[in-house]
Amino acid sequence: MYDRYIKRVLDFLLALILSPFILLLTIPIGIGIKLEDGGTIFYCGYRYGRNMKKFRMIKYRTMKMNAPDIRNKDGSTYNSASDERLTKIGAFLRKTSIDELPQIFNVLIGDMSFVGPRPSPMGNEATYTDYVKKKFSVRPGVTGYNQALKRNSATLEERYTNDVFYAENISLVLDFKVIMLTIKTVVLSENIYHN
């Protein structure tokens, strides 16, 4: 009941309320991004969502234009404080997780939820076991159980385990817990990078 109906209604209403603030925030952030390198303000990348449906996820661009896609040995996305692909403003946006805020518009149209497993990038689908595929039974989130616990410091295996746990235990109480832990993690700047 919660996952099928109530969660979506809450997501939509909250996203609708927050959208004007995100649009206003985009003005100074967009100016900062443009002044640094003149490139696009947003990054839109294809991700797998619920039932492995492909959608375009939107973020503020944090990397230099046409930066190469670098992965860790386990196939997870590489990120580091010393990553030369990051712009100066991009490093700040990532550290504060502000770069993720435009995903509120993905929530608004129903591709994402505020809380859920983080959207999966293209390229790893051949490695997904039946166990891992359980994470796709729910909408991906702007934040998730793994982000609340480990943010970007988790291994790919740990992320899968945490994502499946969330999918199998989804509830209003768990969502509230994830949001509170995410706020703590972001405020204290914990587990930003996976080196």
Accessible surface in RSA format (square Angstrom, percent):
REM  Atomic radii and reference values for relative SASA: ProtOr
REM  Chains: A
REM  Algorithm: Lee & Richards
REM  Probe-radius: 1.40
REM  Slices: 20
REM RES _ NUM      All-atoms   Total-Side   Main-Chain    Non-polar    All polar
REM                ABS   REL    ABS   REL    ABS   REL    ABS   REL    ABS   REL
RES MET A   1   159.85  82.8 120.94  80.0  38.91  92.6 105.68  89.8  54.17  71.8
RES TYR A   2    36.34  17.0  32.26  18.4   4.08  10.6  27.64  20.8   8.70  10.7
RES ASP A   3    29.23  20.5  26.78  26.7   2.45   5.8  11.56  27.2  17.68  17.6
RES ARG A   4   173.37  72.8 153.77  78.4  19.60  46.7  30.39  41.5 142.98  86.7
RES TYR A   5   133.28  62.2 129.93  73.9   3.34   8.7  90.78  68.2  42.49  52.4
RES ILE A   6    74.51  42.4  71.94  53.6   2.57   6.2  74.51  53.7   0.00   0.0
RES LYS A   7     9.67   4.7   9.33   5.7   0.34   0.8   7.78   7.0   1.88   2.0
RES ARG A   8    49.65  20.8  49.06  25.0   0.60   1.4  27.21  37.2  22.44  13.6
RES VAL A   9    85.50  56.3  82.21  74.4   3.29   7.9  85.49  74.3   0.01   0.0
RES LEU A  10    83.76  46.6  80.35  57.5   3.41   8.6  80.95  56.9   2.81   7.6
RES ASP A  11     9.48   6.6   8.65   8.6   0.83   2.0   0.65   1.5   8.83   8.8
RES PHE A  12    82.49  41.3  82.49  51.1   0.00   0.0  82.49  50.0   0.00   0.0
RES LEU A  13    89.66  49.9  89.37  63.9   0.29   0.7  89.42  62.8   0.24   0.7
RES LEU A  14    77.99  43.4  76.28  54.6   1.71   4.3  77.45  54.4   0.54   1.5
RES ALA A  15     0.00   0.0   0.00   0.0   0.00   0.0   0.00   0.0   0.00   0.0
RES LEU A  16    90.58  50.4  84.43  60.4   6.15  15.5  84.43  59.3   6.15  16.5
RES ILE A  17   109.82  62.5 100.53  74.9   9.28  22.4 107.36  77.3   2.46   6.7
RES LEU A  18    54.73  30.5  54.73  39.2   0.00   0.0  54.73  38.4   0.00   0.0
RES SER A  19    11.29   9.5  11.29  15.1   0.00   0.0  11.29  24.0   0.00   0.0
RES PRO A  20    71.36  52.0  68.80  62.7   2.56   9.3  70.54  58.2   0.82   5.1
RES PHE A  21   126.61  63.3 121.63  75.3   4.97  12.9 122.30  74.1   4.31  12.3
RES ILE A  22    11.42   6.5  11.42   8.5   0.00   0.0  11.42   8.2   0.00   0.0
RES LEU A  23   107.81  60.0 102.23  73.1   5.57  14.0 102.60  72.1   5.21  14.0
RES LEU A  24   116.97  65.1 111.82  80.0   5.15  12.9 112.25  78.8   4.73  12.7
RES LEU A  25    62.18  34.6  57.58  41.2   4.60  11.6  61.44  43.1   0.75   2.0
RES THR A  26    22.08  15.7  21.28  21.6   0.80   1.9  19.29  25.9   2.78   4.2
RES ILE A  27   105.17  59.8  97.81  72.9   7.36  17.7 104.11  75.0   1.06   2.9
RES PRO A  28    79.26  57.8  66.77  60.9  12.48  45.4  71.00  58.6   8.26  51.4
RES ILE A  29    15.95   9.1  13.99  10.4   1.96   4.7  15.94  11.5   0.01   0.0
RES GLY A  30     2.29   2.8   0.00   N/A   2.29   2.8   2.29   6.3   0.00   0.0
RES ILE A  31    96.55  54.9  92.68  69.0   3.87   9.3  95.58  68.8   0.97   2.6
RES GLY A  32    21.62  26.7   0.00   N/A  21.62  26.7  17.78  48.8   3.83   8.6
RES ILE A  33     3.86   2.2   3.19   2.4   0.67   1.6   3.48   2.5   0.38   1.0
RES LYS A  34    96.91  47.3  88.89  54.5   8.02  19.1  55.29  49.8  41.62  44.3
RES LEU A  35   146.22  81.4 116.16  83.1  30.07  75.6 119.14  83.7  27.09  72.9
RES GLU A  36    69.42  39.9  34.56  26.1  34.86  83.0  32.25  62.4  37.17  30.3
RES ASP A  37    63.83  44.7  27.25  27.1  36.58  86.5  37.08  87.3  26.75  26.7
RES GLY A  38    49.53  61.1   0.00   N/A  49.53  61.1  26.13  71.7  23.40  52.4
RES GLY A  39     9.38  11.6   0.00   N/A   9.38  11.6   9.38  25.8   0.00   0.0
RES THR A  40    69.46  49.4  66.81  67.7   2.65   6.3  64.24  86.3   5.22   7.9
RES ILE A  41    44.03  25.1  40.30  30.0   3.73   9.0  40.30  29.0   3.73  10.1
RES PHE A  42    72.40  36.2  62.08  38.5  10.32  26.9  62.08  37.6  10.32  29.6
RES TYR A  43    95.97  44.8  93.08  53.0   2.89   7.5  70.83  53.2  25.14  31.0
RES CYS A  44    52.61  39.8  30.72  34.3  21.89  51.5   2.32   5.9  50.29  54.2
RES GLY A  45     6.76   8.3   0.00   N/A   6.76   8.3   6.76  18.6   0.00   0.0
RES TYR A  46   105.60  49.3  99.08  56.4   6.52  17.0  63.78  47.9  41.82  51.6
RES ARG A  47    39.04  16.4  39.04  19.9   0.00   0.0   0.00   0.0  39.04  23.7
RES TYR A  48    33.47  15.6  32.30  18.4   1.17   3.0  10.30   7.7  23.17  28.6
RES GLY A  49     2.52   3.1   0.00   N/A   2.52   3.1   2.52   6.9   0.00   0.0
RES ARG A  50    63.87  26.8  58.50  29.8   5.37  12.8  22.77  31.1  41.10  24.9
RES ASN A  51   120.38  83.0  92.16  89.1  28.21  67.9  32.52  78.3  87.85  84.9
RES MET A  52    55.81  28.9  43.28  28.6  12.53  29.8  28.18  24.0  27.64  36.6
RES LYS A  53   142.01  69.3 133.88  82.1   8.12  19.3  89.35  80.4  52.66  56.1
RES LYS A  54   116.58  56.9  96.79  59.4  19.80  47.1  42.99  38.7  73.60  78.4
RES PHE A  55    14.47   7.2   8.00   5.0   6.48  16.9  14.47   8.8   0.00   0.0
RES ARG A  56   131.55  55.2 120.49  61.4  11.07  26.4  36.76  50.2  94.80  57.5
RES MET A  57     3.76   1.9   3.75   2.5   0.01   0.0   3.69   3.1   0.07   0.1
RES ILE A  58    36.24  20.6  36.24  27.0   0.00   0.0  36.24  26.1   0.00   0.0
RES LYS A  59    31.75  15.5  31.75  19.5   0.00   0.0   4.74   4.3  27.01  28.8
RES TYR A  60     1.32   0.6   0.00   0.0   1.32   3.4   0.00   0.0   1.32   1.6
RES ARG A  61    14.10   5.9  13.08   6.7   1.03   2.4  12.47  17.0   1.64   1.0
RES THR A  62     7.97   5.7   5.48   5.6   2.49   5.9   0.06   0.1   7.91  12.0
RES MET A  63    33.75  17.5  33.17  22.0   0.58   1.4  19.11  16.2  14.64  19.4
RES LYS A  64   109.54  53.4 106.48  65.3   3.06   7.3  64.46  58.0  45.08  48.0
RES MET A  65    85.23  44.1  66.37  43.9  18.86  44.9  66.75  56.8  18.48  24.5
RES ASN A  66   146.57 101.1 105.13 101.6  41.44  99.8  40.71  98.0 105.86 102.3
RES ALA A  67    32.73  30.1   3.82   5.9  28.90  65.8   7.70  10.8  25.03  66.3
RES PRO A  68    85.28  62.1  73.55  67.0  11.73  42.6  84.22  69.5   1.06   6.6
RES ASP A  69   103.68  72.6  68.91  68.6  34.77  82.2  42.59 100.2  61.10  60.9
RES ILE A  70    72.05  41.0  68.96  51.4   3.09   7.5  72.02  51.9   0.03   0.1
RES ARG A  71    78.09  32.8  52.14  26.6  25.95  61.8  32.12  43.9  45.97  27.9
RES ASN A  72    28.22  19.5  16.90  16.3  11.32  27.3  13.65  32.9  14.57  14.1
RES LYS A  73   220.88 107.8 177.22 108.7  43.67 104.0 128.91 116.0  91.97  98.0
RES ASP A  74    61.02  42.7  36.68  36.5  24.34  57.6  44.39 104.5  16.63  16.6
RES GLY A  75    17.12  21.1   0.00   N/A  17.12  21.1  17.00  46.7   0.12   0.3
RES SER A  76     3.44   2.9   0.00   0.0   3.44   7.9   3.44   7.3   0.00   0.0
RES THR A  77    56.56  40.2  55.22  56.0   1.35   3.2  41.67  56.0  14.89  22.5
RES TYR A  78    59.09  27.6  59.04  33.6   0.05   0.1  34.80  26.2  24.29  29.9
RES ASN A  79    13.52   9.3  13.52  13.1   0.00   0.0   4.20  10.1   9.31   9.0
RES SER A  80     7.94   6.7   7.90  10.5   0.04   0.1   0.59   1.3   7.35  10.3
RES ALA A  81    76.05  69.9  49.39  76.2  26.66  60.6  50.17  70.7  25.87  68.5
RES SER A  82    90.46  76.4  67.29  89.8  23.17  53.4  55.54 118.3  34.92  48.9
RES ASP A  83    13.22   9.3   3.43   3.4   9.80  23.2   3.15   7.4  10.07  10.0
RES GLU A  84   148.39  85.2 134.24 101.6  14.15  33.7  56.48 109.2  91.92  75.0
RES ARG A  85    20.11   8.4  18.09   9.2   2.02   4.8  16.42  22.4   3.69   2.2
RES LEU A  86    18.45  10.3   5.14   3.7  13.32  33.5   5.14   3.6  13.32  35.8
RES THR A  87     9.85   7.0   6.17   6.3   3.68   8.8   8.36  11.2   1.48   2.2
RES LYS A  88   179.23  87.4 163.06 100.1  16.17  38.5 112.47 101.2  66.76  71.1
RES ILE A  89    40.04  22.8  33.90  25.3   6.14  14.8  39.46  28.4   0.58   1.6
RES GLY A  90     0.00   0.0   0.00   N/A   0.00   0.0   0.00   0.0   0.00   0.0
RES ALA A  91    36.05  33.1  34.32  53.0   1.73   3.9  34.66  48.8   1.39   3.7
RES PHE A  92   113.32  56.7 108.04  66.9   5.28  13.7 112.49  68.2   0.83   2.4
RES LEU A  93     1.82   1.0   1.82   1.3   0.00   0.0   1.82   1.3   0.00   0.0
RES ARG A  94    44.74  18.8  38.25  19.5   6.49  15.5  17.60  24.1  27.14  16.4
RES LYS A  95   102.56  50.0 102.21  62.7   0.35   0.8  44.23  39.8  58.32  62.1
RES THR A  96    42.01  29.9  33.80  34.3   8.21  19.6  34.94  46.9   7.06  10.7
RES SER A  97    28.52  24.1  24.31  32.4   4.21   9.7  14.69  31.3  13.83  19.4
RES ILE A  98    40.03  22.8  39.10  29.1   0.93   2.2  40.03  28.8   0.00   0.0
RES ASP A  99     3.35   2.3   3.35   3.3   0.00   0.0   0.00   0.0   3.35   3.3
RES GLU A 100    34.95  20.1  34.95  26.4   0.00   0.0  12.45  24.1  22.49  18.4
RES LEU A 101    53.20  29.6  53.20  38.1   0.00   0.0  53.20  37.4   0.00   0.0
RES PRO A 102     0.33   0.2   0.33   0.3   0.00   0.0   0.33   0.3   0.00   0.0
RES GLN A 103     0.00   0.0   0.00   0.0   0.00   0.0   0.00   0.0   0.00   0.0
RES ILE A 104     6.26   3.6   6.26   4.7   0.00   0.0   6.26   4.5   0.00   0.0
RES PHE A 105    54.11  27.1  53.53  33.2   0.58   1.5  54.06  32.8   0.06   0.2
RES ASN A 106     6.26   4.3   5.70   5.5   0.55   1.3   0.17   0.4   6.09   5.9
RES VAL A 107     0.00   0.0   0.00   0.0   0.00   0.0   0.00   0.0   0.00   0.0
RES LEU A 108    38.49  21.4  34.15  24.4   4.34  10.9  34.15  24.0   4.34  11.7
RES ILE A 109   125.13  71.2  90.56  67.5  34.57  83.3  97.62  70.3  27.50  74.6
RES GLY A 110    18.02  22.2   0.00   N/A  18.02  22.2   6.98  19.1  11.04  24.7
RES ASP A 111    34.48  24.2  26.37  26.2   8.11  19.2   5.11  12.0  29.37  29.3
RES MET A 112     0.00   0.0   0.00   0.0   0.00   0.0   0.00   0.0   0.00   0.0
RES SER A 113     0.60   0.5   0.60   0.8   0.00   0.0   0.60   1.3   0.00   0.0
RES PHE A 114    27.79  13.9  27.13  16.8   0.66   1.7  27.13  16.4   0.66   1.9
RES VAL A 115     2.46   1.6   2.30   2.1   0.15   0.4   2.30   2.0   0.15   0.4
RES GLY A 116     0.03   0.0   0.00   N/A   0.03   0.0   0.03   0.1   0.00   0.0
RES PRO A 117     2.97   2.2   1.80   1.6   1.18   4.3   2.90   2.4   0.08   0.5
RES ARG A 118    42.78  18.0  40.47  20.6   2.31   5.5  21.08  28.8  21.70  13.2
RES PRO A 119    11.72   8.5   0.62   0.6  11.10  40.3   1.30   1.1  10.42  64.8
RES SER A 120     5.25   4.4   3.27   4.4   1.98   4.6   3.15   6.7   2.10   2.9
RES PRO A 121    29.41  21.4  29.41  26.8   0.00   0.0  29.41  24.3   0.00   0.0
RES MET A 122    55.26  28.6  49.74  32.9   5.52  13.1  41.31  35.1  13.95  18.5
RES GLY A 123    58.12  71.7   0.00   N/A  58.12  71.7  29.29  80.4  28.83  64.6
RES ASN A 124    17.39  12.0  17.13  16.6   0.26   0.6   1.39   3.4  16.00  15.5
RES GLU A 125    66.27  38.0  57.84  43.8   8.42  20.1  30.28  58.6  35.98  29.4
RES ALA A 126   103.50  95.2  61.86  95.5  41.64  94.7  73.74 103.8  29.77  78.9
RES THR A 127    92.90  66.1  70.89  71.9  22.01  52.4  76.26 102.4  16.64  25.2
RES TYR A 128    15.26   7.1   1.74   1.0  13.52  35.2   0.15   0.1  15.11  18.6
RES THR A 129    77.86  55.4  70.35  71.3   7.52  17.9  75.08 100.8   2.79   4.2
RES ASP A 130   120.24  84.2 109.81 109.3  10.43  24.7  39.03  91.9  81.21  81.0
RES TYR A 131    97.39  45.5  93.43  53.2   3.96  10.3  80.49  60.5  16.90  20.8
RES VAL A 132     9.82   6.5   9.82   8.9   0.00   0.0   9.82   8.5   0.00   0.0
RES LYS A 133    94.05  45.9  85.88  52.7   8.17  19.5  35.62  32.1  58.43  62.2
RES LYS A 134    94.27  46.0  87.84  53.9   6.43  15.3  57.47  51.7  36.80  39.2
RES LYS A 135    12.63   6.2  10.50   6.4   2.12   5.1   2.86   2.6   9.76  10.4
RES PHE A 136    10.04   5.0   8.35   5.2   1.69   4.4   9.73   5.9   0.31   0.9
RES SER A 137    58.96  49.8  46.00  61.4  12.96  29.9  43.11  91.8  15.84  22.2
RES VAL A 138     4.81   3.2   3.35   3.0   1.46   3.5   3.35   2.9   1.46   4.0
RES ARG A 139    52.15  21.9  50.95  26.0   1.20   2.9   3.82   5.2  48.33  29.3
RES PRO A 140     6.05   4.4   5.09   4.6   0.95   3.5   6.05   5.0   0.00   0.0
RES GLY A 141     0.00   0.0   0.00   N/A   0.00   0.0   0.00   0.0   0.00   0.0
RES VAL A 142    25.08  16.5  18.89  17.1   6.19  14.9  18.89  16.4   6.19  16.8
RES THR A 143    17.27  12.3  17.12  17.4   0.15   0.3  16.93  22.7   0.33   0.5
RES GLY A 144     0.04   0.0   0.00   N/A   0.04   0.0   0.04   0.1   0.00   0.0
RES TYR A 145    30.67  14.3  29.72  16.9   0.95   2.5   4.00   3.0  26.67  32.9
RES ASN A 146     0.30   0.2   0.30   0.3   0.00   0.0   0.08   0.2   0.22   0.2
RES GLN A 147    29.55  16.5  28.41  20.8   1.14   2.7  17.26  36.7  12.30   9.3
RES ALA A 148     4.98   4.6   0.00   0.0   4.98  11.3   0.00   0.0   4.98  13.2
RES LEU A 149    76.19  42.4  53.91  38.6  22.28  56.0  56.56  39.7  19.63  52.8
RES LYS A 150    75.35  36.8  75.35  46.2   0.00   0.0  43.78  39.4  31.57  33.6
RES ARG A 151    13.55   5.7  13.12   6.7   0.43   1.0   8.39  11.5   5.15   3.1
RES ASN A 152    47.34  32.6  47.34  45.8   0.00   0.0   0.00   0.0  47.34  45.8
RES SER A 153    42.12  35.6  26.21  35.0  15.91  36.7  20.80  44.3  21.32  29.9
RES ALA A 154     0.00   0.0   0.00   0.0   0.00   0.0   0.00   0.0   0.00   0.0
RES THR A 155    60.07  42.7  60.07  60.9   0.00   0.0  56.44  75.8   3.63   5.5
RES LEU A 156    27.58  15.4  27.51  19.7   0.07   0.2  27.51  19.3   0.07   0.2
RES GLU A 157   136.71  78.5 131.52  99.5   5.20  12.4  46.91  90.7  89.81  73.3
RES GLU A 158    60.77  34.9  57.97  43.9   2.80   6.7  28.47  55.1  32.30  26.4
RES ARG A 159    42.51  17.8  42.51  21.7   0.00   0.0  15.32  20.9  27.19  16.5
RES TYR A 160    28.59  13.3  28.59  16.3   0.00   0.0  27.31  20.5   1.27   1.6
RES THR A 161    67.00  47.7  66.60  67.5   0.39   0.9  50.88  68.3  16.11  24.4
RES ASN A 162    21.17  14.6  21.17  20.5   0.00   0.0   0.00   0.0  21.17  20.5
RES ASP A 163     6.95   4.9   6.76   6.7   0.19   0.4   0.19   0.4   6.76   6.7
RES VAL A 164     1.48   1.0   1.48   1.3   0.00   0.0   1.48   1.3   0.00   0.0
RES PHE A 165    86.32  43.2  83.06  51.4   3.25   8.5  86.07  52.2   0.24   0.7
RES TYR A 166     0.45   0.2   0.45   0.3   0.00   0.0   0.45   0.3   0.00   0.0
RES ALA A 167    12.75  11.7   0.81   1.3  11.94  27.2   0.93   1.3  11.82  31.3
RES GLU A 168   102.47  58.8  66.53  50.3  35.94  85.6  34.25  66.2  68.22  55.7
RES ASN A 169    67.04  46.2  52.93  51.1  14.11  34.0  16.68  40.2  50.36  48.7
RES ILE A 170    36.91  21.0  18.82  14.0  18.09  43.6  18.82  13.6  18.09  49.1
RES SER A 171    39.49  33.4  38.20  51.0   1.29   3.0  32.76  69.8   6.74   9.4
RES LEU A 172   102.09  56.9  99.71  71.3   2.38   6.0  99.71  70.0   2.38   6.4
RES VAL A 173   119.31  78.5 116.24 105.2   3.07   7.4 119.07 103.5   0.24   0.7
RES LEU A 174    17.91  10.0  16.14  11.5   1.78   4.5  17.62  12.4   0.29   0.8
RES ASP A 175     7.69   5.4   7.69   7.6   0.00   0.0   5.50  13.0   2.18   2.2
RES PHE A 176   126.35  63.2 124.19  76.9   2.16   5.6 126.03  76.4   0.32   0.9
RES LYS A 177   103.55  50.5  99.24  60.9   4.30  10.2  56.52  50.9  47.03  50.1
RES VAL A 178     0.42   0.3   0.42   0.4   0.00   0.0   0.42   0.4   0.00   0.0
RES ILE A 179    62.63  35.6  62.36  46.5   0.27   0.6  62.63  45.1   0.00   0.0
RES MET A 180    86.41  44.7  79.97  52.9   6.44  15.3  49.15  41.8  37.26  49.4
RES LEU A 181    50.27  28.0  48.81  34.9   1.46   3.7  50.10  35.2   0.17   0.5
RES THR A 182    25.04  17.8  25.04  25.4   0.00   0.0  25.04  33.6   0.00   0.0
RES ILE A 183    90.80  51.7  87.42  65.1   3.38   8.1  90.80  65.4   0.00   0.0
RES LYS A 184   103.09  50.3  96.63  59.3   6.46  15.4  76.74  69.1  26.34  28.1
RES THR A 185     4.83   3.4   4.83   4.9   0.00   0.0   0.89   1.2   3.95   6.0
RES VAL A 186    39.76  26.2  34.75  31.5   5.02  12.1  34.75  30.2   5.02  13.6
RES VAL A 187   110.39  72.6  82.94  75.1  27.45  66.2  89.48  77.7  20.91  56.7
RES LEU A 188   103.32  57.5  79.79  57.1  23.53  59.1  84.31  59.2  19.00  51.1
RES SER A 189    46.19  39.0  30.07  40.1  16.12  37.1  14.72  31.4  31.47  44.1
RES GLU A 190    55.36  31.8  50.73  38.4   4.62  11.0  25.76  49.8  29.59  24.2
RES ASN A 191    59.68  41.2  43.44  42.0  16.24  39.1   7.30  17.6  52.37  50.6
RES ILE A 192    18.79  10.7  14.76  11.0   4.03   9.7  14.76  10.6   4.03  10.9
RES TYR A 193    45.93  21.4  31.89  18.1  14.04  36.5  24.23  18.2  21.70  26.8
RES HIS A 194    29.41  16.1  27.88  19.4   1.53   3.9  15.62  16.1  13.79  16.0
RES ASN A 195   137.47  94.8  79.73  77.0  57.74 139.0  58.46 140.7  79.00  76.4
END  Absolute sums over single chains surface
CHAIN  1 A    10372.8       8829.4       1543.4       6910.4       3462.4
END  Absolute sums over all chains
TOTAL         10372.8       8829.4       1543.4       6910.4       3462.4
